[in-house]
Amino acid sequence: QVQLVESGGGLVQAGGSLRLSCAASGRISLLNTMGWYRQAPGKQRELVATITSGSSTNYADSVKGRFAISRDNAKNTVYLQMNSLKPEDTAVYYCNIRLHVINRDYWGQGTQVTVSS
């Protein structure tokens, strides 16, 4: 079993910054991808950014150049630095870890990010 605990959400004005953190615990295999997804009201959950255990990254086009994902493998923690935030970034942000050896996904409980105009 794997647990994910997120932190760092909140309310910020447009143009501001926030940093999300997600710590994973439990049986975590070395081959994994950690990432952030978000879901706005009335919309489907969408990918924001992912990072592999080898530090390869992938971003949604809507956040490229504004968000940066990073990880600390020793702490099994992933971070999302969000800059130049826009009202359309408002959503619940979910942390995800995909364990490739057993092909399973785990999700955090979600953290609210609200960007006011």
PDB file as gemmi writes it, atoms N, CA and C in Angstrom:
CRYST1    1.000    1.000    1.000  90.00  90.00  90.00 P 1                      
ATOM      1  N   GLN A   1       0.841  -1.194   0.000  1.00  0.00           N  
ATOM      2  CA  GLN A   1       0.000   0.000   0.000  1.00  0.00           C  
ATOM      3  C   GLN A   1       0.878   1.247   0.000  1.00  0.00           C  
ATOM      4  N   VAL A   2       0.421   2.263  -0.712  1.00  0.00           N  
ATOM      5  CA  VAL A   2       1.146   3.518  -0.833  1.00  0.00           C  
ATOM      6  C   VAL A   2       0.231   4.657  -0.411  1.00  0.00           C  
ATOM      7  N   GLN A   3       0.769   5.576   0.360  1.00  0.00           N  
ATOM      8  CA  GLN A   3       0.007   6.761   0.771  1.00  0.00           C  
ATOM      9  C   GLN A   3       0.695   8.005   0.221  1.00  0.00           C  
ATOM     10  N   LEU A   4      -0.124   8.965  -0.193  1.00  0.00           N  
ATOM     11  CA  LEU A   4       0.371  10.242  -0.708  1.00  0.00           C  
ATOM     12  C   LEU A   4      -0.252  11.362   0.108  1.00  0.00           C  
ATOM     13  N   VAL A   5       0.580  12.266   0.599  1.00  0.00           N  
ATOM     14  CA  VAL A   5       0.090  13.389   1.391  1.00  0.00           C  
ATOM     15  C   VAL A   5       0.542  14.684   0.725  1.00  0.00           C  
ATOM     16  N   GLU A   6      -0.439  15.480   0.323  1.00  0.00           N  
ATOM     17  CA  GLU A   6      -0.158  16.726  -0.382  1.00  0.00           C  
ATOM     18  C   GLU A   6      -0.222  17.907   0.579  1.00  0.00           C  
ATOM     19  N   SER A   7       0.464  18.963   0.210  1.00  0.00           N  
ATOM     20  CA  SER A   7       0.399  20.211   0.971  1.00  0.00           C  
ATOM     21  C   SER A   7       0.762  21.362   0.051  1.00  0.00           C  
ATOM     22  N   GLY A   8       0.388  22.568   0.454  1.00  0.00           N  
ATOM     23  CA  GLY A   8       0.820  23.755  -0.253  1.00  0.00           C  
ATOM     24  C   GLY A   8      -0.230  24.487  -1.053  1.00  0.00           C  
ATOM     25  N   GLY A   9      -1.437  23.982  -1.106  1.00  0.00           N  
ATOM     26  CA  GLY A   9      -2.472  24.687  -1.836  1.00  0.00           C  
ATOM     27  C   GLY A   9      -2.914  25.940  -1.100  1.00  0.00           C  
ATOM     28  N   GLY A  10      -3.785  26.712  -1.748  1.00  0.00           N  
ATOM     29  CA  GLY A  10      -4.287  27.913  -1.102  1.00  0.00           C  
ATOM     30  C   GLY A  10      -4.854  28.900  -2.091  1.00  0.00           C  
ATOM     31  N   LEU A  11      -5.037  30.117  -1.600  1.00  0.00           N  
ATOM     32  CA  LEU A  11      -5.595  31.204  -2.401  1.00  0.00           C  
ATOM     33  C   LEU A  11      -4.483  32.186  -2.742  1.00  0.00           C  
ATOM     34  N   VAL A  12      -4.407  32.564  -4.015  1.00  0.00           N  
ATOM     35  CA  VAL A  12      -3.373  33.493  -4.459  1.00  0.00           C  
ATOM     36  C   VAL A  12      -3.948  34.379  -5.548  1.00  0.00           C  
ATOM     37  N   GLN A  13      -3.409  35.573  -5.656  1.00  0.00           N  
ATOM     38  CA  GLN A  13      -3.847  36.473  -6.720  1.00  0.00           C  
ATOM     39  C   GLN A  13      -3.186  36.095  -8.040  1.00  0.00           C  
ATOM     40  N   ALA A  14      -3.842  36.463  -9.119  1.00  0.00           N  
ATOM     41  CA  ALA A  14      -3.276  36.212 -10.444  1.00  0.00           C  
ATOM     42  C   ALA A  14      -1.878  36.825 -10.534  1.00  0.00           C  
ATOM     43  N   GLY A  15      -0.971  36.064 -11.125  1.00  0.00           N  
ATOM     44  CA  GLY A  15       0.417  36.493 -11.221  1.00  0.00           C  
ATOM     45  C   GLY A  15       1.279  36.006 -10.083  1.00  0.00           C  
ATOM     46  N   GLY A  16       0.649  35.469  -9.056  1.00  0.00           N  
ATOM     47  CA  GLY A  16       1.378  34.987  -7.894  1.00  0.00           C  
ATOM     48  C   GLY A  16       1.926  33.586  -8.080  1.00  0.00           C  
ATOM     49  N   SER A  17       2.496  33.055  -6.997  1.00  0.00           N  
ATOM     50  CA  SER A  17       3.133  31.749  -7.034  1.00  0.00           C  
ATOM     51  C   SER A  17       2.688  30.891  -5.860  1.00  0.00           C  
ATOM     52  N   LEU A  18       2.720  29.603  -6.076  1.00  0.00           N  
ATOM     53  CA  LEU A  18       2.485  28.614  -5.026  1.00  0.00           C  
ATOM     54  C   LEU A  18       3.401  27.432  -5.280  1.00  0.00           C  
ATOM     55  N   ARG A  19       3.714  26.715  -4.212  1.00  0.00           N  
ATOM     56  CA  ARG A  19       4.505  25.492  -4.346  1.00  0.00           C  
ATOM     57  C   ARG A  19       3.763  24.366  -3.664  1.00  0.00           C  
ATOM     58  N   LEU A  20       3.475  23.330  -4.435  1.00  0.00           N  
ATOM     59  CA  LEU A  20       2.826  22.136  -3.900  1.00  0.00           C  
ATOM     60  C   LEU A  20       3.879  21.076  -3.600  1.00  0.00           C  
ATOM     61  N   SER A  21       3.620  20.316  -2.547  1.00  0.00           N  
ATOM     62  CA  SER A  21       4.483  19.198  -2.189  1.00  0.00           C  
ATOM     63  C   SER A  21       3.637  17.954  -2.013  1.00  0.00           C  
ATOM     64  N   CYS A  22       4.234  16.827  -2.287  1.00  0.00           N  
ATOM     65  CA  CYS A  22       3.537  15.547  -2.107  1.00  0.00           C  
ATOM     66  C   CYS A  22       4.553  14.514  -1.661  1.00  0.00           C  
ATOM     67  N   ALA A  23       4.330  13.970  -0.470  1.00  0.00           N  
ATOM     68  CA  ALA A  23       5.225  12.958   0.077  1.00  0.00           C  
ATOM     69  C   ALA A  23       4.574  11.592  -0.025  1.00  0.00           C  
ATOM     70  N   ALA A  24       5.296  10.653  -0.589  1.00  0.00           N  
ATOM     71  CA  ALA A  24       4.806   9.284  -0.726  1.00  0.00           C  
ATOM     72  C   ALA A  24       5.450   8.392   0.317  1.00  0.00           C  
ATOM     73  N   SER A  25       4.655   7.464   0.845  1.00  0.00           N  
ATOM     74  CA  SER A  25       5.180   6.504   1.811  1.00  0.00           C  
ATOM     75  C   SER A  25       4.596   5.142   1.523  1.00  0.00           C  
ATOM     76  N   GLY A  26       5.268   4.113   2.034  1.00  0.00           N  
ATOM     77  CA  GLY A  26       4.805   2.758   1.808  1.00  0.00           C  
ATOM     78  C   GLY A  26       5.740   2.006   0.880  1.00  0.00           C  
ATOM     79  N   ARG A  27       5.194   1.009   0.210  1.00  0.00           N  
ATOM     80  CA  ARG A  27       5.991   0.160  -0.692  1.00  0.00           C  
ATOM     81  C   ARG A  27       6.133   0.859  -2.045  1.00  0.00           C  
ATOM     82  N   ILE A  28       7.234   1.537  -2.212  1.00  0.00           N  
ATOM     83  CA  ILE A  28       7.455   2.306  -3.434  1.00  0.00           C  
ATOM     84  C   ILE A  28       8.631   1.720  -4.192  1.00  0.00           C  
ATOM     85  N   SER A  29       8.348   1.220  -5.367  1.00  0.00           N  
ATOM     86  CA  SER A  29       9.415   0.656  -6.168  1.00  0.00           C  
ATOM     87  C   SER A  29      10.235   1.776  -6.806  1.00  0.00           C  
ATOM     88  N   LEU A  30      11.467   1.455  -7.168  1.00  0.00           N  
ATOM     89  CA  LEU A  30      12.360   2.464  -7.726  1.00  0.00           C  
ATOM     90  C   LEU A  30      11.880   2.993  -9.067  1.00  0.00           C  
ATOM     91  N   LEU A  31      11.281   2.100  -9.871  1.00  0.00           N  
ATOM     92  CA  LEU A  31      10.787   2.516 -11.185  1.00  0.00           C  
ATOM     93  C   LEU A  31       9.396   3.108 -11.024  1.00  0.00           C  
ATOM     94  N   ASN A  32       9.316   4.423 -10.980  1.00  0.00           N  
ATOM     95  CA  ASN A  32       8.011   5.042 -10.825  1.00  0.00           C  
ATOM     96  C   ASN A  32       7.987   6.410 -11.487  1.00  0.00           C  
ATOM     97  N   THR A  33       6.794   6.880 -11.716  1.00  0.00           N  
ATOM     98  CA  THR A  33       6.578   8.237 -12.213  1.00  0.00           C  
ATOM     99  C   THR A  33       5.658   8.940 -11.233  1.00  0.00           C  
ATOM    100  N   MET A  34       6.048  10.117 -10.834  1.00  0.00           N  
ATOM    101  CA  MET A  34       5.206  10.922  -9.954  1.00  0.00           C  
ATOM    102  C   MET A  34       4.696  12.117 -10.738  1.00  0.00           C  
ATOM    103  N   GLY A  35       3.535  12.596 -10.371  1.00  0.00           N  
ATOM    104  CA  GLY A  35       2.993  13.691 -11.148  1.00  0.00           C  
ATOM    105  C   GLY A  35       1.874  14.416 -10.448  1.00  0.00           C  
ATOM    106  N   TRP A  36       1.428  15.456 -11.110  1.00  0.00           N  
ATOM    107  CA  TRP A  36       0.320  16.272 -10.643  1.00  0.00           C  
ATOM    108  C   TRP A  36      -0.746  16.337 -11.730  1.00  0.00           C  
ATOM    109  N   TYR A  37      -1.974  16.188 -11.281  1.00  0.00           N  
ATOM    110  CA  TYR A  37      -3.135  16.330 -12.135  1.00  0.00           C  
ATOM    111  C   TYR A  37      -4.054  17.349 -11.476  1.00  0.00           C  
ATOM    112  N   ARG A  38      -4.983  17.889 -12.228  1.00  0.00           N  
ATOM    113  CA  ARG A  38      -5.920  18.839 -11.633  1.00  0.00           C  
ATOM    114  C   ARG A  38      -7.310  18.650 -12.220  1.00  0.00           C  
ATOM    115  N   GLN A  39      -8.281  19.052 -11.413  1.00  0.00           N  
ATOM    116  CA  GLN A  39      -9.669  18.958 -11.840  1.00  0.00           C  
ATOM    117  C   GLN A  39     -10.402  20.213 -11.419  1.00  0.00           C  
ATOM    118  N   ALA A  40     -10.870  20.942 -12.411  1.00  0.00           N  
ATOM    119  CA  ALA A  40     -11.668  22.136 -12.165  1.00  0.00           C  
ATOM    120  C   ALA A  40     -13.135  21.740 -12.117  1.00  0.00           C  
ATOM    121  N   PRO A  41     -13.987  22.550 -11.477  1.00  0.00           N  
ATOM    122  CA  PRO A  41     -15.409  22.216 -11.393  1.00  0.00           C  
ATOM    123  C   PRO A  41     -16.022  22.012 -12.776  1.00  0.00           C  
ATOM    124  N   GLY A  42     -16.723  20.900 -12.932  1.00  0.00           N  
ATOM    125  CA  GLY A  42     -17.390  20.615 -14.184  1.00  0.00           C  
ATOM    126  C   GLY A  42     -16.499  20.114 -15.291  1.00  0.00           C  
ATOM    127  N   LYS A  43     -15.227  19.881 -14.978  1.00  0.00           N  
ATOM    128  CA  LYS A  43     -14.287  19.421 -15.995  1.00  0.00           C  
ATOM    129  C   LYS A  43     -13.665  18.097 -15.580  1.00  0.00           C  
ATOM    130  N   GLN A  44     -13.091  17.429 -16.571  1.00  0.00           N  
ATOM    131  CA  GLN A  44     -12.411  16.165 -16.282  1.00  0.00           C  
ATOM    132  C   GLN A  44     -11.030  16.439 -15.689  1.00  0.00           C  
ATOM    133  N   ARG A  45     -10.533  15.463 -14.972  1.00  0.00           N  
ATOM    134  CA  ARG A  45      -9.177  15.560 -14.439  1.00  0.00           C  
ATOM    135  C   ARG A  45      -8.183  15.560 -15.594  1.00  0.00           C  
ATOM    136  N   GLU A  46      -7.199  16.436 -15.499  1.00  0.00           N  
ATOM    137  CA  GLU A  46      -6.227  16.555 -16.579  1.00  0.00           C  
ATOM    138  C   GLU A  46      -4.802  16.550 -16.027  1.00  0.00           C  
ATOM    139  N   LEU A  47      -3.890  16.099 -16.871  1.00  0.00           N  
ATOM    140  CA  LEU A  47      -2.481  16.073 -16.500  1.00  0.00           C  
ATOM    141  C   LEU A  47      -1.935  17.496 -16.424  1.00  0.00           C  
ATOM    142  N   VAL A  48      -1.130  17.737 -15.391  1.00  0.00           N  
ATOM    143  CA  VAL A  48      -0.407  18.999 -15.287  1.00  0.00           C  
ATOM    144  C   VAL A  48       1.066  18.769 -15.625  1.00  0.00           C  
ATOM    145  N   ALA A  49       1.685  17.844 -14.888  1.00  0.00           N  
ATOM    146  CA  ALA A  49       3.100  17.560 -15.120  1.00  0.00           C  
ATOM    147  C   ALA A  49       3.459  16.232 -14.487  1.00  0.00           C  
ATOM    148  N   THR A  50       4.413  15.540 -15.082  1.00  0.00           N  
ATOM    149  CA  THR A  50       4.927  14.300 -14.511  1.00  0.00           C  
ATOM    150  C   THR A  50       6.444  14.300 -14.538  1.00  0.00           C  
ATOM    151  N   ILE A  51       7.024  13.474 -13.671  1.00  0.00           N  
ATOM    152  CA  ILE A  51       8.478  13.331 -13.627  1.00  0.00           C  
ATOM    153  C   ILE A  51       8.800  11.893 -13.279  1.00  0.00           C  
ATOM    154  N   THR A  52       9.688  11.295 -14.047  1.00  0.00           N  
ATOM    155  CA  THR A  52      10.053   9.903 -13.800  1.00  0.00           C  
ATOM    156  C   THR A  52      11.112   9.828 -12.708  1.00  0.00           C  
ATOM    157  N   SER A  53      11.391   8.606 -12.277  1.00  0.00           N  
ATOM    158  CA  SER A  53      12.435   8.414 -11.280  1.00  0.00           C  
ATOM    159  C   SER A  53      13.808   8.782 -11.846  1.00  0.00           C  
ATOM    160  N   GLY A  54      13.915   8.847 -13.176  1.00  0.00           N  
ATOM    161  CA  GLY A  54      15.136   9.308 -13.819  1.00  0.00           C  
ATOM    162  C   GLY A  54      15.121  10.790 -14.127  1.00  0.00           C  
ATOM    163  N   SER A  55      14.089  11.477 -13.643  1.00  0.00           N  
ATOM    164  CA  SER A  55      13.933  12.941 -13.762  1.00  0.00           C  
ATOM    165  C   SER A  55      13.562  13.439 -15.153  1.00  0.00           C  
ATOM    166  N   SER A  56      13.003  12.589 -15.986  1.00  0.00           N  
ATOM    167  CA  SER A  56      12.434  13.072 -17.238  1.00  0.00           C  
ATOM    168  C   SER A  56      11.081  13.695 -16.948  1.00  0.00           C  
ATOM    169  N   THR A  57      10.825  14.848 -17.542  1.00  0.00           N  
ATOM    170  CA  THR A  57       9.607  15.586 -17.232  1.00  0.00           C  
ATOM    171  C   THR A  57       8.695  15.716 -18.446  1.00  0.00           C  
ATOM    172  N   ASN A  58       7.424  15.924 -18.142  1.00  0.00           N  
ATOM    173  CA  ASN A  58       6.413  16.140 -19.170  1.00  0.00           C  
ATOM    174  C   ASN A  58       5.418  17.154 -18.620  1.00  0.00           C  
ATOM    175  N   TYR A  59       5.029  18.127 -19.451  1.00  0.00           N  
ATOM    176  CA  TYR A  59       4.124  19.179 -19.012  1.00  0.00           C  
ATOM    177  C   TYR A  59       2.951  19.326 -19.970  1.00  0.00           C  
ATOM    178  N   ALA A  60       1.822  19.712 -19.412  1.00  0.00           N  
ATOM    179  CA  ALA A  60       0.713  20.137 -20.255  1.00  0.00           C  
ATOM    180  C   ALA A  60       1.104  21.448 -20.929  1.00  0.00           C  
ATOM    181  N   ASP A  61       0.636  21.645 -22.147  1.00  0.00           N  
ATOM    182  CA  ASP A  61       0.982  22.863 -22.885  1.00  0.00           C  
ATOM    183  C   ASP A  61       0.557  24.107 -22.118  1.00  0.00           C  
ATOM    184  N   SER A  62      -0.543  24.017 -21.390  1.00  0.00           N  
ATOM    185  CA  SER A  62      -1.093  25.181 -20.714  1.00  0.00           C  
ATOM    186  C   SER A  62      -0.218  25.677 -19.562  1.00  0.00           C  
ATOM    187  N   VAL A  63       0.710  24.851 -19.093  1.00  0.00           N  
ATOM    188  CA  VAL A  63       1.540  25.263 -17.955  1.00  0.00           C  
ATOM    189  C   VAL A  63       3.019  25.375 -18.304  1.00  0.00           C  
ATOM    190  N   LYS A  64       3.381  25.024 -19.517  1.00  0.00           N  
ATOM    191  CA  LYS A  64       4.794  25.100 -19.916  1.00  0.00           C  
ATOM    192  C   LYS A  64       5.322  26.524 -19.756  1.00  0.00           C  
ATOM    193  N   GLY A  65       6.501  26.619 -19.170  1.00  0.00           N  
ATOM    194  CA  GLY A  65       7.115  27.920 -18.953  1.00  0.00           C  
ATOM    195  C   GLY A  65       6.670  28.608 -17.680  1.00  0.00           C  
ATOM    196  N   ARG A  66       5.625  28.100 -17.032  1.00  0.00           N  
ATOM    197  CA  ARG A  66       5.132  28.700 -15.784  1.00  0.00           C  
ATOM    198  C   ARG A  66       5.294  27.771 -14.589  1.00  0.00           C  
ATOM    199  N   PHE A  67       5.118  26.477 -14.817  1.00  0.00           N  
ATOM    200  CA  PHE A  67       5.202  25.488 -13.737  1.00  0.00           C  
ATOM    201  C   PHE A  67       6.487  24.677 -13.888  1.00  0.00           C  
ATOM    202  N   ALA A  68       7.001  24.215 -12.768  1.00  0.00           N  
ATOM    203  CA  ALA A  68       8.180  23.352 -12.780  1.00  0.00           C  
ATOM    204  C   ALA A  68       7.990  22.221 -11.782  1.00  0.00           C  
ATOM    205  N   ILE A  69       8.152  21.001 -12.268  1.00  0.00           N  
ATOM    206  CA  ILE A  69       8.039  19.832 -11.405  1.00  0.00           C  
ATOM    207  C   ILE A  69       9.435  19.333 -11.068  1.00  0.00           C  
ATOM    208  N   SER A  70       9.589  18.866  -9.837  1.00  0.00           N  
ATOM    209  CA  SER A  70      10.872  18.324  -9.405  1.00  0.00           C  
ATOM    210  C   SER A  70      10.599  17.250  -8.355  1.00  0.00           C  
ATOM    211  N   ARG A  71      11.627  16.490  -8.019  1.00  0.00           N  
ATOM    212  CA  ARG A  71      11.439  15.443  -7.021  1.00  0.00           C  
ATOM    213  C   ARG A  71      12.719  15.212  -6.248  1.00  0.00           C  
ATOM    214  N   ASP A  72      12.515  14.676  -5.048  1.00  0.00           N  
ATOM    215  CA  ASP A  72      13.607  14.263  -4.185  1.00  0.00           C  
ATOM    216  C   ASP A  72      13.429  12.777  -3.964  1.00  0.00           C  
ATOM    217  N   ASN A  73      14.212  11.970  -4.663  1.00  0.00           N  
ATOM    218  CA  ASN A  73      14.032  10.520  -4.584  1.00  0.00           C  
ATOM    219  C   ASN A  73      14.320   9.973  -3.189  1.00  0.00           C  
ATOM    220  N   ALA A  74      15.236  10.598  -2.484  1.00  0.00           N  
ATOM    221  CA  ALA A  74      15.564  10.123  -1.135  1.00  0.00           C  
ATOM    222  C   ALA A  74      14.382  10.289  -0.192  1.00  0.00           C  
ATOM    223  N   LYS A  75      13.548  11.287  -0.464  1.00  0.00           N  
ATOM    224  CA  LYS A  75      12.383  11.552   0.388  1.00  0.00           C  
ATOM    225  C   LYS A  75      11.078  11.092  -0.247  1.00  0.00           C  
ATOM    226  N   ASN A  76      11.160  10.511  -1.450  1.00  0.00           N  
ATOM    227  CA  ASN A  76       9.943  10.123  -2.184  1.00  0.00           C  
ATOM    228  C   ASN A  76       8.942  11.275  -2.232  1.00  0.00           C  
ATOM    229  N   THR A  77       9.435  12.427  -2.533  1.00  0.00           N  
ATOM    230  CA  THR A  77       8.613  13.635  -2.541  1.00  0.00           C  
ATOM    231  C   THR A  77       8.694  14.311  -3.906  1.00  0.00           C  
ATOM    232  N   VAL A  78       7.545  14.782  -4.356  1.00  0.00           N  
ATOM    233  CA  VAL A  78       7.482  15.520  -5.611  1.00  0.00           C  
ATOM    234  C   VAL A  78       6.965  16.922  -5.321  1.00  0.00           C  
ATOM    235  N   TYR A  79       7.472  17.883  -6.080  1.00  0.00           N  
ATOM    236  CA  TYR A  79       7.102  19.274  -5.894  1.00  0.00           C  
ATOM    237  C   TYR A  79       6.562  19.848  -7.202  1.00  0.00           C  
ATOM    238  N   LEU A  80       5.702  20.844  -7.057  1.00  0.00           N  
ATOM    239  CA  LEU A  80       5.233  21.577  -8.226  1.00  0.00           C  
ATOM    240  C   LEU A  80       5.319  23.060  -7.900  1.00  0.00           C  
ATOM    241  N   GLN A  81       6.273  23.730  -8.524  1.00  0.00           N  
ATOM    242  CA  GLN A  81       6.401  25.174  -8.379  1.00  0.00           C  
ATOM    243  C   GLN A  81       5.542  25.828  -9.448  1.00  0.00           C  
ATOM    244  N   MET A  82       4.582  26.614  -9.008  1.00  0.00           N  
ATOM    245  CA  MET A  82       3.644  27.243  -9.930  1.00  0.00           C  
ATOM    246  C   MET A  82       3.840  28.751  -9.893  1.00  0.00           C  
ATOM    247  N   ASN A  83       4.256  29.316 -11.006  1.00  0.00           N  
ATOM    248  CA  ASN A  83       4.471  30.748 -11.123  1.00  0.00           C  
ATOM    249  C   ASN A  83       3.514  31.345 -12.138  1.00  0.00           C  
ATOM    250  N   SER A  84       3.390  32.653 -12.089  1.00  0.00           N  
ATOM    251  CA  SER A  84       2.522  33.381 -13.036  1.00  0.00           C  
ATOM    252  C   SER A  84       1.141  32.732 -13.095  1.00  0.00           C  
ATOM    253  N   LEU A  85       0.583  32.475 -11.952  1.00  0.00           N  
ATOM    254  CA  LEU A  85      -0.701  31.777 -11.889  1.00  0.00           C  
ATOM    255  C   LEU A  85      -1.819  32.604 -12.506  1.00  0.00           C  
ATOM    256  N   LYS A  86      -2.746  31.877 -13.132  1.00  0.00           N  
ATOM    257  CA  LYS A  86      -3.891  32.486 -13.800  1.00  0.00           C  
ATOM    258  C   LYS A  86      -5.176  31.972 -13.173  1.00  0.00           C  
ATOM    259  N   PRO A  87      -6.269  32.714 -13.289  1.00  0.00           N  
ATOM    260  CA  PRO A  87      -7.540  32.212 -12.746  1.00  0.00           C  
ATOM    261  C   PRO A  87      -7.916  30.843 -13.303  1.00  0.00           C  
ATOM    262  N   GLU A  88      -7.552  30.572 -14.533  1.00  0.00           N  
ATOM    263  CA  GLU A  88      -7.880  29.267 -15.124  1.00  0.00           C  
ATOM    264  C   GLU A  88      -7.060  28.119 -14.545  1.00  0.00           C  
ATOM    265  N   ASP A  89      -6.083  28.426 -13.700  1.00  0.00           N  
ATOM    266  CA  ASP A  89      -5.355  27.379 -12.987  1.00  0.00           C  
ATOM    267  C   ASP A  89      -6.102  26.907 -11.744  1.00  0.00           C  
ATOM    268  N   THR A  90      -7.187  27.578 -11.411  1.00  0.00           N  
ATOM    269  CA  THR A  90      -7.982  27.200 -10.246  1.00  0.00           C  
ATOM    270  C   THR A  90      -8.528  25.784 -10.416  1.00  0.00           C  
ATOM    271  N   ALA A  91      -8.250  24.934  -9.440  1.00  0.00           N  
ATOM    272  CA  ALA A  91      -8.663  23.540  -9.500  1.00  0.00           C  
ATOM    273  C   ALA A  91      -8.235  22.833  -8.221  1.00  0.00           C  
ATOM    274  N   VAL A  92      -8.703  21.621  -8.078  1.00  0.00           N  
ATOM    275  CA  VAL A  92      -8.144  20.729  -7.064  1.00  0.00           C  
ATOM    276  C   VAL A  92      -6.977  19.992  -7.718  1.00  0.00           C  
ATOM    277  N   TYR A  93      -5.842  20.055  -7.094  1.00  0.00           N  
ATOM    278  CA  TYR A  93      -4.628  19.430  -7.628  1.00  0.00           C  
ATOM    279  C   TYR A  93      -4.380  18.112  -6.897  1.00  0.00           C  
ATOM    280  N   TYR A  94      -4.184  17.059  -7.674  1.00  0.00           N  
ATOM    281  CA  TYR A  94      -3.990  15.726  -7.133  1.00  0.00           C  
ATOM    282  C   TYR A  94      -2.584  15.224  -7.442  1.00  0.00           C  
ATOM    283  N   CYS A  95      -1.974  14.663  -6.453  1.00  0.00           N  
ATOM    284  CA  CYS A  95      -0.684  14.010  -6.633  1.00  0.00           C  
ATOM    285  C   CYS A  95      -0.918  12.562  -7.052  1.00  0.00           C  
ATOM    286  N   ASN A  96      -0.057  12.080  -7.899  1.00  0.00           N  
ATOM    287  CA  ASN A  96      -0.177  10.700  -8.400  1.00  0.00           C  
ATOM    288  C   ASN A  96       1.201  10.049  -8.420  1.00  0.00           C  
ATOM    289  N   ILE A  97       1.224   8.749  -8.121  1.00  0.00           N  
ATOM    290  CA  ILE A  97       2.430   7.963  -8.341  1.00  0.00           C  
ATOM    291  C   ILE A  97       2.039   6.703  -9.095  1.00  0.00           C  
ATOM    292  N   ARG A  98       2.772   6.434 -10.141  1.00  0.00           N  
ATOM    293  CA  ARG A  98       2.562   5.216 -10.920  1.00  0.00           C  
ATOM    294  C   ARG A  98       3.747   4.289 -10.687  1.00  0.00           C  
ATOM    295  N   LEU A  99       3.442   3.104 -10.165  1.00  0.00           N  
ATOM    296  CA  LEU A  99       4.478   2.102  -9.928  1.00  0.00           C  
ATOM    297  C   LEU A  99       4.518   1.184 -11.138  1.00  0.00           C  
ATOM    298  N   HIS A 100       5.572   1.285 -11.910  1.00  0.00           N  
ATOM    299  CA  HIS A 100       5.609   0.591 -13.199  1.00  0.00           C  
ATOM    300  C   HIS A 100       5.766  -0.923 -13.045  1.00  0.00           C  
ATOM    301  N   VAL A 101       6.436  -1.371 -12.013  1.00  0.00           N  
ATOM    302  CA  VAL A 101       6.663  -2.806 -11.855  1.00  0.00           C  
ATOM    303  C   VAL A 101       5.343  -3.545 -11.674  1.00  0.00           C  
ATOM    304  N   ILE A 102       4.438  -2.980 -10.899  1.00  0.00           N  
ATOM    305  CA  ILE A 102       3.150  -3.641 -10.660  1.00  0.00           C  
ATOM    306  C   ILE A 102       2.021  -2.954 -11.419  1.00  0.00           C  
ATOM    307  N   ASN A 103       2.357  -1.929 -12.211  1.00  0.00           N  
ATOM    308  CA  ASN A 103       1.372  -1.228 -13.047  1.00  0.00           C  
ATOM    309  C   ASN A 103       0.174  -0.737 -12.238  1.00  0.00           C  
ATOM    310  N   ARG A 104       0.457   0.001 -11.188  1.00  0.00           N  
ATOM    311  CA  ARG A 104      -0.621   0.525 -10.348  1.00  0.00           C  
ATOM    312  C   ARG A 104      -0.435   2.017 -10.115  1.00  0.00           C  
ATOM    313  N   ASP A 105      -1.556   2.698  -9.982  1.00  0.00           N  
ATOM    314  CA  ASP A 105      -1.586   4.124  -9.689  1.00  0.00           C  
ATOM    315  C   ASP A 105      -2.130   4.352  -8.280  1.00  0.00           C  
ATOM    316  N   TYR A 106      -1.555   5.346  -7.615  1.00  0.00           N  
ATOM    317  CA  TYR A 106      -2.087   5.788  -6.334  1.00  0.00           C  
ATOM    318  C   TYR A 106      -2.286   7.306  -6.402  1.00  0.00           C  
ATOM    319  N   TRP A 107      -3.304   7.776  -5.646  1.00  0.00           N  
ATOM    320  CA  TRP A 107      -3.650   9.187  -5.686  1.00  0.00           C  
ATOM    321  C   TRP A 107      -3.663   9.787  -4.294  1.00  0.00           C  
ATOM    322  N   GLY A 108      -3.328  11.066  -4.233  1.00  0.00           N  
ATOM    323  CA  GLY A 108      -3.489  11.808  -3.001  1.00  0.00           C  
ATOM    324  C   GLY A 108      -4.932  12.275  -2.858  1.00  0.00           C  
ATOM    325  N   GLN A 109      -5.206  12.945  -1.743  1.00  0.00           N  
ATOM    326  CA  GLN A 109      -6.570  13.371  -1.449  1.00  0.00           C  
ATOM    327  C   GLN A 109      -6.939  14.665  -2.172  1.00  0.00           C  
ATOM    328  N   GLY A 110      -5.946  15.358  -2.706  1.00  0.00           N  
ATOM    329  CA  GLY A 110      -6.199  16.588  -3.426  1.00  0.00           C  
ATOM    330  C   GLY A 110      -6.002  17.819  -2.564  1.00  0.00           C  
ATOM    331  N   THR A 111      -5.545  18.892  -3.190  1.00  0.00           N  
ATOM    332  CA  THR A 111      -5.378  20.163  -2.492  1.00  0.00           C  
ATOM    333  C   THR A 111      -5.913  21.276  -3.394  1.00  0.00           C  
ATOM    334  N   GLN A 112      -6.680  22.164  -2.795  1.00  0.00           N  
ATOM    335  CA  GLN A 112      -7.340  23.212  -3.571  1.00  0.00           C  
ATOM    336  C   GLN A 112      -6.367  24.356  -3.872  1.00  0.00           C  
ATOM    337  N   VAL A 113      -6.352  24.758  -5.125  1.00  0.00           N  
ATOM    338  CA  VAL A 113      -5.616  25.950  -5.552  1.00  0.00           C  
ATOM    339  C   VAL A 113      -6.635  26.903  -6.166  1.00  0.00           C  
ATOM    340  N   THR A 114      -6.707  28.103  -5.618  1.00  0.00           N  
ATOM    341  CA  THR A 114      -7.641  29.099  -6.124  1.00  0.00           C  
ATOM    342  C   THR A 114      -6.861  30.360  -6.495  1.00  0.00           C  
ATOM    343  N   VAL A 115      -7.035  30.801  -7.731  1.00  0.00           N  
ATOM    344  CA  VAL A 115      -6.349  31.992  -8.219  1.00  0.00           C  
ATOM    345  C   VAL A 115      -7.404  33.053  -8.502  1.00  0.00           C  
ATOM    346  N   SER A 116      -7.315  34.153  -7.789  1.00  0.00           N  
ATOM    347  CA  SER A 116      -8.288  35.227  -7.965  1.00  0.00           C  
ATOM    348  C   SER A 116      -7.785  36.241  -8.992  1.00  0.00           C  
ATOM    349  N   SER A 117      -8.723  36.830  -9.711  1.00  0.00           N  
ATOM    350  CA  SER A 117      -8.358  37.797 -10.763  1.00  0.00           C  
ATOM    351  C   SER A 117      -8.260  39.199 -10.203  1.00  0.00           C  
TER     352      SER A 117                                                      
END                                                                             
